[in-house]
Amino acid sequence: MSAKSERLLTILETPRLRLRRTRLADVPALVALWLDPEVTRHMGGPREESMLTKVFEEAAENPFAEPYDLWPVEEKTTGEVIGDCGLLSKEIEGVNEIELVYVIARSRWGRGYASEIAEALVHHAFEAHGLRRLVSLIEPENAGSERVARKVGMRLERAVLRPGGARRLLYAVEPRLKDGADT
Ligand SMILES: CC(C)(COP(=O)(O)OP(=O)(O)OC[C@H]1O[C@@H](n2cnc3c(N)ncnc32)[C@H](O)[C@@H]1OP(=O)(O)O)[C@@H](O)C(=O)NCCC(=O)NCCS
């Protein structure tokens, strides 16, 4: 792929990671991520393989189709896809919200990657998309996810019930007022 096409697919970069739109070559890594029982433990469990392959292949064929989506996270030093993170449009108890989602491959847990990409995504959501609020829906046992949410400035608002009855913690963040604007 040319440097220009590579640039067009890139959504944002951090010191160690690149978030970009899906390419066909990413599909096996993304499918493996969502088939991992540990990774999906607090996210409804592993998905169905053929469904995953279909969804990711479609995303690669039409990478600009969705304004909000999960996108592959590439580790710059290896070029490997090590996560699937992004922004999803969701209705939560009758309100349309944009959810920040971070999923990192087990082999890369504990390196600060989720915090690094989540912080960049919060900034991107507020600056590039002009959003005024982002939320995360977190299973109450998912301590790691709560920690990441807090690290990027999210605060616990309340517990919510999802369709089907699952209880989730609703974390939210809004852009901070500029210095002096709140006086
Ligand atoms: C949760 C998850 C995203 C964390 O990814 P990560 O790259 O390991 O997170 P980081 O290295 O940025 O860690 C951030 C903080 O969370 C803490 N943390 C990470 N996993 C943790 C866990 N399982 N329990 C408690 N704390 C945890 C880290 O110690 C770190 O805290 P510190 O900054 O005070 O030292 C990762 O485990 C994951 O992908 N899990 C499966 C998918 C998932 O549940 N996503 C969230 C959906 S809501």
The ligand as a Tripos MOL2 file, in Angstrom:
@<TRIPOS>MOLECULE
LIG
   48    50     1     0     0
SMALL
NO_CHARGES

@<TRIPOS>ATOM
      1 C1         -9.4200   -3.5120   29.9750 C.3       1 LIG1
      2 C2         -8.2980   -3.4430   28.9580 C.3       1 LIG1
      3 C3         -8.7730   -2.5940   27.7910 C.3       1 LIG1
      4 C4         -7.0680   -2.8140   29.5970 C.3       1 LIG1
      5 O1         -6.0500   -2.7400   28.6160 O.3       1 LIG1
      6 P1         -4.5210   -2.4640   28.9920 P.3       1 LIG1
      7 O2         -3.8300   -1.9860   27.7580 O.co2     1 LIG1
      8 O3         -3.9530   -3.6310   29.7030 O.co2     1 LIG1
      9 O4         -4.6990   -1.2490   30.0240 O.3       1 LIG1
     10 P2         -3.5420   -0.2560   30.5160 P.3       1 LIG1
     11 O5         -2.2240   -0.9550   30.4510 O.co2     1 LIG1
     12 O6         -3.6950    1.0470   29.8020 O.co2     1 LIG1
     13 O7         -3.9330   -0.0980   32.0510 O.3       1 LIG1
     14 C5         -4.5650    1.0390   32.5640 C.3       1 LIG1
     15 C6         -4.7430    0.8660   34.0600 C.3       1 LIG1
     16 O8         -5.6980   -0.1700   34.3280 O.3       1 LIG1
     17 C7         -5.1320   -1.1290   35.2050 C.3       1 LIG1
     18 N1         -5.6540   -2.4290   34.8130 N.ar      1 LIG1
     19 C8         -5.5560   -3.0160   33.6020 C.ar      1 LIG1
     20 N2         -6.1800   -4.2240   33.6270 N.ar      1 LIG1
     21 C9         -6.6380   -4.3830   34.8920 C.ar      1 LIG1
     22 C10        -7.3650   -5.4140   35.5540 C.ar      1 LIG1
     23 N3         -7.7420   -6.5230   34.9020 N.pl3     1 LIG1
     24 N4         -7.6960   -5.2300   36.8470 N.ar      1 LIG1
     25 C11        -7.3640   -4.0990   37.5080 C.ar      1 LIG1
     26 N5         -6.6700   -3.0900   36.9380 N.ar      1 LIG1
     27 C12        -6.3150   -3.2270   35.6510 C.ar      1 LIG1
     28 C13        -3.6420   -1.0220   34.9800 C.3       1 LIG1
     29 O9         -2.9340   -1.5080   36.0910 O.3       1 LIG1
     30 C14        -3.4710    0.4660   34.7830 C.3       1 LIG1
     31 O10        -3.5370    1.1080   36.0330 O.3       1 LIG1
     32 P3         -2.4270    2.1940   36.4790 P.3       1 LIG1
     33 O11        -2.3250    3.1730   35.3550 O.co2     1 LIG1
     34 O12        -2.9700    2.7460   37.7260 O.co2     1 LIG1
     35 O13        -1.1770    1.4120   36.6250 O.co2     1 LIG1
     36 C15        -7.8950   -4.8480   28.4360 C.3       1 LIG1
     37 O14        -7.7130   -5.7000   29.5350 O.3       1 LIG1
     38 C16        -8.9290   -5.4510   27.5120 C.2       1 LIG1
     39 O15        -8.8900   -5.2650   26.2960 O.2       1 LIG1
     40 N6         -9.8700   -6.2250   28.0740 N.am      1 LIG1
     41 C17       -10.8590   -6.9140   27.2830 C.3       1 LIG1
     42 C18       -11.8100   -5.9930   26.5520 C.3       1 LIG1
     43 C19       -12.5940   -5.1180   27.4890 C.2       1 LIG1
     44 O16       -13.1410   -5.5920   28.4730 O.2       1 LIG1
     45 N7        -12.6830   -3.8420   27.1130 N.am      1 LIG1
     46 C20       -13.4520   -2.8780   27.8320 C.3       1 LIG1
     47 C21       -14.8440   -2.8920   27.3480 C.3       1 LIG1
     48 S1        -15.8680   -1.7960   28.2920 S.3       1 LIG1
@<TRIPOS>BOND
     1     1     2 1
     2     2     3 1
     3     2     4 1
     4     2    36 1
     5     4     5 1
     6     5     6 1
     7     6     7 2
     8     6     8 1
     9     6     9 1
    10     9    10 1
    11    10    11 2
    12    10    12 1
    13    10    13 1
    14    13    14 1
    15    14    15 1
    16    15    16 1
    17    15    30 1
    18    16    17 1
    19    17    18 1
    20    17    28 1
    21    18    19 ar
    22    18    27 ar
    23    19    20 ar
    24    20    21 ar
    25    21    22 ar
    26    21    27 ar
    27    22    23 1
    28    22    24 ar
    29    24    25 ar
    30    25    26 ar
    31    26    27 ar
    32    28    29 1
    33    28    30 1
    34    30    31 1
    35    31    32 1
    36    32    33 2
    37    32    34 1
    38    32    35 1
    39    36    37 1
    40    36    38 1
    41    38    39 2
    42    38    40 1
    43    40    41 1
    44    41    42 1
    45    42    43 1
    46    43    44 2
    47    43    45 1
    48    45    46 1
    49    46    47 1
    50    47    48 1
@<TRIPOS>SUBSTRUCTURE
     1 LIG1         1 GROUP 0 **** ****
